[in-house]
Every structure is written in structure tokens, then in C-alpha cells.
Amino acid sequence: MAKHSHMSWKQDHPSTLSSNSVQKAERLLKLAKSHPEEMAVEHVFNQITHAENALLNAEQYGEHLDIVQQNKDQLELIKQQLHEVKKSLK
């Protein structure tokens, strides 16, 4: 796949970046559930922030808004589950 010299692939495909970011948050959440430690929870939180930014970017570009909405819904579920993991740490 050829790279555009004037744009990164992230700028070229913001909906792909947002989908990948949400998937990574989901993987990190699974890890935090199986190994509930403060550091694992922090990694999930950081990835959620990254995914939210990627979703906003994809929204601004108006790319695949149906996928963006699905990713937003998935991210909300991840946040709820992360909250449960955080409660179990206390």
C-alpha cells in the first residue's frame, strides 16, 4: 500500500484509526479483567481517551458515520465495564 507523502494513513482513514483504537481498548479491558491491577486499568483509561479523540476526528471528517456510532456505543460499554473493574480493585 503506497503512502501519501502529504498525509499520514491516520489522516487518510480516520474511521479505520477510530475502529482500531476501540478494538485496542477492548483488548486492554479484557486484560484488565483477567489481571485486575491498577496499571492495567490505567492503560485502558488511556486507550479510551485515545479512542475518543480518534472518534471525534472521524466524526469531523464525516467518514462512515454508522461505523463511528457503533464504535461510540462499544466504547461506552467498555467504559461501563472498566468502572466495574475499578470497583473490584477497591
C-alpha positions as CSV (number, residue, x, y, z in Angstrom):
1,M,0.0,0.0,0.0
2,A,1.5,3.3,-1.1
3,K,1.8,6.0,1.5
4,H,0.7,9.6,0.7
5,S,3.6,11.8,1.3
6,H,1.4,14.8,2.3
7,M,-0.8,12.8,4.7
8,S,-0.4,10.0,7.2
9,W,-2.7,7.0,7.0
10,K,-4.4,8.2,10.1
11,Q,-5.5,11.4,8.4
12,D,-6.4,9.4,5.3
13,H,-8.6,6.9,7.1
14,P,-9.9,8.4,10.4
15,S,-12.6,5.8,10.6
16,T,-10.1,3.0,10.5
17,L,-8.0,4.6,13.2
18,S,-11.1,5.0,15.4
19,S,-12.1,1.4,14.9
20,N,-8.6,0.2,15.7
21,S,-8.5,2.4,18.8
22,V,-11.7,1.0,20.1
23,Q,-10.6,-2.6,19.4
24,K,-7.4,-1.9,21.3
25,A,-9.3,-0.6,24.3
26,E,-11.4,-3.7,24.2
27,R,-8.3,-5.9,24.3
28,L,-6.8,-3.9,27.1
29,L,-10.1,-4.2,29.1
30,K,-10.0,-8.0,28.7
31,L,-6.5,-8.0,30.0
32,A,-7.5,-5.8,32.9
33,K,-10.4,-8.1,33.7
34,S,-8.2,-11.1,33.9
35,H,-5.4,-9.3,35.7
36,P,-7.1,-6.5,37.7
37,E,-4.3,-4.3,38.6
38,E,-4.1,-0.5,38.8
39,M,-1.6,-0.3,35.9
40,A,-3.8,-2.4,33.7
41,V,-6.8,-0.1,34.5
42,E,-4.7,2.9,33.7
43,H,-3.8,1.5,30.3
44,V,-7.4,1.0,29.5
45,F,-8.3,4.5,30.6
46,N,-5.5,6.0,28.4
47,Q,-6.7,4.0,25.4
48,I,-10.3,5.1,25.9
49,T,-9.1,8.7,25.8
50,H,-7.1,7.9,22.6
51,A,-10.2,6.2,21.1
52,E,-12.5,9.1,22.0
53,N,-10.1,11.5,20.2
54,A,-10.0,9.2,17.2
55,L,-13.8,9.0,17.1
56,L,-14.1,12.8,17.2
57,N,-11.6,13.1,14.3
58,A,-13.6,10.5,12.3
59,E,-16.8,12.4,13.0
60,Q,-15.3,15.7,11.9
61,Y,-14.3,14.1,8.6
62,G,-17.8,12.6,8.3
63,E,-16.4,9.2,7.5
64,H,-18.6,6.1,7.8
65,L,-20.8,7.7,10.5
66,D,-22.6,4.4,11.0
67,I,-19.4,2.7,12.0
68,V,-18.4,5.7,14.1
69,Q,-21.7,5.4,16.0
70,Q,-21.1,1.7,16.5
71,N,-17.7,2.4,17.9
72,K,-19.1,5.0,20.2
73,D,-21.6,2.6,21.6
74,Q,-18.9,-0.1,22.0
75,L,-16.7,2.5,23.8
76,E,-19.5,3.3,26.2
77,L,-19.8,-0.4,27.1
78,I,-16.0,-0.6,27.6
79,K,-16.2,2.4,30.0
80,Q,-19.0,0.8,32.0
81,Q,-17.0,-2.5,32.3
82,L,-13.9,-0.6,33.2
83,H,-15.9,1.1,36.0
84,E,-16.8,-2.4,37.3
85,V,-13.1,-3.5,37.2
86,K,-12.1,-0.3,39.1
87,K,-14.7,-1.0,41.8
88,S,-13.3,-4.5,42.2
89,L,-9.8,-3.1,42.9
90,K,-11.1,-1.2,46.0
